[in-house]
Amino acid sequence: MSKIRGAVVIDRERCKGCNLCVVACPTKTLSLSQGEVNHKGYTFCVDTGDACIGCASCALVCPDGCISVYKTKEWL
């Protein structure tokens, strides 16, 4: 038996911190960095937990294409 989980990969250097992905995430897995900025001076999106279900809502709303979502199987 297995469970499908999501894995979020974020290109932090391209992210401009628009917050659209954070709002779109149904499991509240994403947030903006606190006190860290990328080389452009923007706060960036970070994955804050293991609750990702792989829905890819965050990747769909990202205007810069900074987010990739992969589905993985977790064997129980």
DOVOBA-59050 format. One record per residue: residue number from 1; residue in three letters; x, y, z of N, C-alpha, C, O in turn. Coordinates in nm, 2 decimals. Layout:
BEGIN
{pt NUM; ALA; {X; Y; Z}; {X; Y; Z}; {X; Y; Z}; {X; Y; Z}}
...
***
This chain:
BEGIN
{pt 1; MET; {0.08; -0.12; 0.00}; {0.00; 0.00; 0.00}; {0.09; 0.12; 0.00}; {0.19; 0.13; 0.07}}
{pt 2; SER; {0.05; 0.22; -0.07}; {0.13; 0.35; -0.08}; {0.04; 0.47; -0.07}; {-0.08; 0.46; -0.09}}
{pt 3; LYS; {0.10; 0.58; -0.04}; {0.03; 0.71; -0.03}; {0.11; 0.81; -0.12}; {0.23; 0.81; -0.13}}
{pt 4; ILE; {0.03; 0.88; -0.19}; {0.09; 0.98; -0.28}; {0.11; 1.11; -0.21}; {0.03; 1.17; -0.14}}
{pt 5; ARG; {0.24; 1.16; -0.22}; {0.28; 1.29; -0.16}; {0.33; 1.38; -0.26}; {0.38; 1.33; -0.37}}
{pt 6; GLY; {0.33; 1.50; -0.23}; {0.39; 1.60; -0.33}; {0.53; 1.65; -0.28}; {0.56; 1.65; -0.16}}
{pt 7; ALA; {0.61; 1.68; -0.38}; {0.74; 1.74; -0.35}; {0.75; 1.87; -0.43}; {0.74; 1.87; -0.55}}
{pt 8; VAL; {0.77; 1.98; -0.36}; {0.77; 2.11; -0.42}; {0.92; 2.15; -0.44}; {1.00; 2.15; -0.34}}
{pt 9; VAL; {0.96; 2.20; -0.56}; {1.09; 2.25; -0.58}; {1.07; 2.40; -0.63}; {1.00; 2.43; -0.72}}
{pt 10; ILE; {1.14; 2.48; -0.55}; {1.13; 2.63; -0.58}; {1.26; 2.69; -0.62}; {1.36; 2.67; -0.55}}
{pt 11; ASP; {1.26; 2.76; -0.73}; {1.38; 2.83; -0.77}; {1.38; 2.97; -0.70}; {1.32; 3.06; -0.74}}
{pt 12; ARG; {1.45; 2.97; -0.59}; {1.45; 3.08; -0.49}; {1.51; 3.21; -0.56}; {1.47; 3.32; -0.52}}
{pt 13; GLU; {1.60; 3.19; -0.65}; {1.66; 3.31; -0.71}; {1.57; 3.38; -0.81}; {1.59; 3.50; -0.84}}
{pt 14; ARG; {1.48; 3.31; -0.87}; {1.38; 3.37; -0.96}; {1.25; 3.42; -0.90}; {1.18; 3.50; -0.95}}
{pt 15; CYS; {1.23; 3.37; -0.78}; {1.10; 3.41; -0.71}; {1.10; 3.55; -0.66}; {1.21; 3.60; -0.61}}
{pt 16; LYS; {0.99; 3.62; -0.69}; {0.98; 3.76; -0.65}; {0.89; 3.79; -0.53}; {0.86; 3.90; -0.50}}
{pt 17; GLY; {0.85; 3.68; -0.46}; {0.77; 3.70; -0.34}; {0.63; 3.75; -0.36}; {0.59; 3.83; -0.28}}
{pt 18; CYS; {0.56; 3.72; -0.47}; {0.43; 3.78; -0.50}; {0.32; 3.72; -0.41}; {0.22; 3.78; -0.40}}
{pt 19; ASN; {0.35; 3.61; -0.34}; {0.26; 3.55; -0.25}; {0.14; 3.47; -0.31}; {0.05; 3.42; -0.24}}
{pt 20; LEU; {0.13; 3.47; -0.44}; {0.02; 3.40; -0.50}; {0.02; 3.25; -0.47}; {-0.09; 3.19; -0.45}}
{pt 21; CYS; {0.13; 3.19; -0.47}; {0.14; 3.05; -0.44}; {0.10; 3.01; -0.30}; {0.03; 2.91; -0.27}}
{pt 22; VAL; {0.13; 3.10; -0.20}; {0.09; 3.08; -0.06}; {-0.06; 3.08; -0.05}; {-0.11; 3.00; 0.02}}
{pt 23; VAL; {-0.12; 3.17; -0.12}; {-0.27; 3.19; -0.11}; {-0.33; 3.07; -0.18}; {-0.44; 3.02; -0.13}}
{pt 24; ALA; {-0.28; 3.02; -0.29}; {-0.33; 2.91; -0.37}; {-0.32; 2.77; -0.30}; {-0.39; 2.68; -0.34}}
{pt 25; CYS; {-0.23; 2.75; -0.21}; {-0.20; 2.62; -0.15}; {-0.31; 2.58; -0.05}; {-0.34; 2.65; 0.05}}
{pt 26; PRO; {-0.38; 2.47; -0.08}; {-0.49; 2.43; 0.00}; {-0.45; 2.37; 0.14}; {-0.53; 2.37; 0.23}}
{pt 27; THR; {-0.32; 2.32; 0.14}; {-0.28; 2.26; 0.27}; {-0.19; 2.36; 0.35}; {-0.13; 2.31; 0.45}}
{pt 28; LYS; {-0.17; 2.48; 0.31}; {-0.09; 2.58; 0.38}; {0.06; 2.53; 0.40}; {0.12; 2.55; 0.50}}
{pt 29; THR; {0.11; 2.47; 0.29}; {0.24; 2.41; 0.30}; {0.35; 2.52; 0.27}; {0.46; 2.51; 0.31}}
{pt 30; LEU; {0.31; 2.62; 0.19}; {0.41; 2.73; 0.15}; {0.39; 2.85; 0.23}; {0.29; 2.89; 0.28}}
{pt 31; SER; {0.51; 2.92; 0.24}; {0.50; 3.06; 0.31}; {0.62; 3.14; 0.25}; {0.71; 3.08; 0.18}}
{pt 32; LEU; {0.62; 3.26; 0.28}; {0.74; 3.35; 0.23}; {0.85; 3.34; 0.34}; {0.82; 3.33; 0.46}}
{pt 33; SER; {0.97; 3.36; 0.29}; {1.08; 3.35; 0.38}; {1.08; 3.47; 0.48}; {1.03; 3.58; 0.45}}
{pt 34; GLN; {1.13; 3.44; 0.60}; {1.13; 3.54; 0.71}; {1.27; 3.59; 0.73}; {1.36; 3.51; 0.77}}
{pt 35; GLY; {1.30; 3.71; 0.69}; {1.44; 3.76; 0.72}; {1.54; 3.73; 0.61}; {1.66; 3.76; 0.63}}
{pt 36; GLU; {1.50; 3.65; 0.51}; {1.60; 3.61; 0.41}; {1.55; 3.67; 0.28}; {1.43; 3.68; 0.25}}
{pt 37; VAL; {1.64; 3.71; 0.19}; {1.61; 3.76; 0.06}; {1.70; 3.69; -0.04}; {1.81; 3.64; -0.01}}
{pt 38; ASN; {1.65; 3.69; -0.17}; {1.74; 3.63; -0.28}; {1.83; 3.74; -0.33}; {1.83; 3.85; -0.28}}
{pt 39; HIS; {1.90; 3.71; -0.44}; {2.00; 3.81; -0.49}; {1.94; 3.93; -0.55}; {2.01; 4.04; -0.57}}
{pt 40; LYS; {1.81; 3.93; -0.58}; {1.74; 4.05; -0.63}; {1.68; 4.13; -0.52}; {1.63; 4.24; -0.54}}
{pt 41; GLY; {1.68; 4.08; -0.39}; {1.63; 4.16; -0.28}; {1.49; 4.12; -0.24}; {1.43; 4.19; -0.16}}
{pt 42; TYR; {1.43; 4.02; -0.30}; {1.29; 3.98; -0.27}; {1.29; 3.87; -0.17}; {1.38; 3.78; -0.16}}
{pt 43; THR; {1.19; 3.87; -0.08}; {1.16; 3.75; 0.00}; {1.11; 3.64; -0.10}; {1.06; 3.67; -0.21}}
{pt 44; PHE; {1.13; 3.52; -0.07}; {1.10; 3.41; -0.16}; {1.01; 3.31; -0.09}; {1.00; 3.30; 0.03}}
{pt 45; CYS; {0.95; 3.22; -0.17}; {0.86; 3.12; -0.13}; {0.95; 3.00; -0.07}; {1.05; 2.97; -0.13}}
{pt 46; VAL; {0.90; 2.94; 0.04}; {0.97; 2.83; 0.10}; {0.86; 2.72; 0.13}; {0.75; 2.75; 0.16}}
{pt 47; ASP; {0.90; 2.60; 0.12}; {0.82; 2.48; 0.16}; {0.83; 2.46; 0.31}; {0.95; 2.44; 0.36}}
{pt 48; THR; {0.73; 2.48; 0.39}; {0.74; 2.47; 0.53}; {0.69; 2.35; 0.60}; {0.69; 2.34; 0.72}}
{pt 49; GLY; {0.65; 2.25; 0.52}; {0.60; 2.12; 0.59}; {0.59; 2.01; 0.49}; {0.63; 2.01; 0.38}}
{pt 50; ASP; {0.54; 1.90; 0.55}; {0.53; 1.77; 0.47}; {0.38; 1.75; 0.43}; {0.35; 1.63; 0.41}}
{pt 51; ALA; {0.30; 1.85; 0.43}; {0.16; 1.83; 0.40}; {0.12; 1.84; 0.26}; {0.01; 1.83; 0.22}}
{pt 52; CYS; {0.22; 1.86; 0.17}; {0.19; 1.88; 0.02}; {0.13; 1.75; -0.03}; {0.17; 1.64; -0.01}}
{pt 53; ILE; {0.02; 1.77; -0.11}; {-0.06; 1.66; -0.17}; {-0.03; 1.65; -0.32}; {-0.09; 1.57; -0.38}}
{pt 54; GLY; {0.05; 1.74; -0.37}; {0.09; 1.73; -0.51}; {-0.01; 1.79; -0.61}; {-0.02; 1.75; -0.72}}
{pt 55; CYS; {-0.10; 1.88; -0.56}; {-0.21; 1.93; -0.65}; {-0.15; 2.03; -0.75}; {-0.22; 2.05; -0.85}}
{pt 56; ALA; {-0.04; 2.09; -0.73}; {0.03; 2.18; -0.82}; {-0.05; 2.31; -0.84}; {-0.02; 2.38; -0.94}}
{pt 57; SER; {-0.13; 2.35; -0.75}; {-0.20; 2.48; -0.76}; {-0.10; 2.59; -0.75}; {-0.12; 2.69; -0.82}}
{pt 58; CYS; {0.00; 2.58; -0.67}; {0.11; 2.68; -0.65}; {0.18; 2.70; -0.79}; {0.21; 2.81; -0.82}}
{pt 59; ALA; {0.21; 2.59; -0.85}; {0.29; 2.60; -0.98}; {0.20; 2.67; -1.09}; {0.25; 2.74; -1.18}}
{pt 60; LEU; {0.07; 2.64; -1.09}; {-0.02; 2.70; -1.19}; {-0.04; 2.85; -1.18}; {-0.05; 2.92; -1.28}}
{pt 61; VAL; {-0.03; 2.90; -1.05}; {-0.06; 3.04; -1.04}; {0.07; 3.12; -1.04}; {0.07; 3.25; -1.04}}
{pt 62; CYS; {0.19; 3.06; -1.03}; {0.32; 3.13; -1.03}; {0.34; 3.20; -1.16}; {0.35; 3.14; -1.27}}
{pt 63; PRO; {0.35; 3.34; -1.16}; {0.36; 3.41; -1.29}; {0.50; 3.40; -1.35}; {0.52; 3.42; -1.47}}
{pt 64; ASP; {0.60; 3.36; -1.27}; {0.74; 3.34; -1.32}; {0.78; 3.20; -1.34}; {0.89; 3.18; -1.39}}
{pt 65; GLY; {0.70; 3.10; -1.32}; {0.73; 2.96; -1.34}; {0.84; 2.91; -1.25}; {0.93; 2.83; -1.29}}
{pt 66; CYS; {0.84; 2.96; -1.13}; {0.95; 2.93; -1.03}; {0.93; 2.80; -0.96}; {1.02; 2.75; -0.89}}
{pt 67; ILE; {0.81; 2.74; -0.97}; {0.77; 2.62; -0.89}; {0.75; 2.50; -0.97}; {0.68; 2.51; -1.07}}
{pt 68; SER; {0.81; 2.39; -0.93}; {0.78; 2.26; -0.99}; {0.73; 2.17; -0.89}; {0.78; 2.17; -0.77}}
{pt 69; VAL; {0.63; 2.09; -0.92}; {0.57; 2.00; -0.82}; {0.58; 1.86; -0.88}; {0.54; 1.83; -0.99}}
{pt 70; TYR; {0.63; 1.77; -0.79}; {0.64; 1.63; -0.83}; {0.56; 1.54; -0.74}; {0.55; 1.57; -0.62}}
{pt 71; LYS; {0.50; 1.43; -0.79}; {0.43; 1.34; -0.70}; {0.52; 1.22; -0.67}; {0.59; 1.17; -0.76}}
{pt 72; THR; {0.52; 1.18; -0.55}; {0.61; 1.07; -0.51}; {0.52; 0.97; -0.43}; {0.42; 1.01; -0.37}}
{pt 73; LYS; {0.56; 0.84; -0.44}; {0.49; 0.74; -0.36}; {0.56; 0.71; -0.23}; {0.68; 0.70; -0.23}}
{pt 74; GLU; {0.48; 0.71; -0.13}; {0.54; 0.68; 0.00}; {0.48; 0.54; 0.05}; {0.36; 0.53; 0.07}}
{pt 75; TRP; {0.57; 0.44; 0.06}; {0.52; 0.31; 0.09}; {0.49; 0.30; 0.24}; {0.58; 0.34; 0.32}}
{pt 76; LEU; {0.38; 0.25; 0.28}; {0.34; 0.24; 0.42}; {0.38; 0.10; 0.47}; {0.35; 0.07; 0.59}}
***
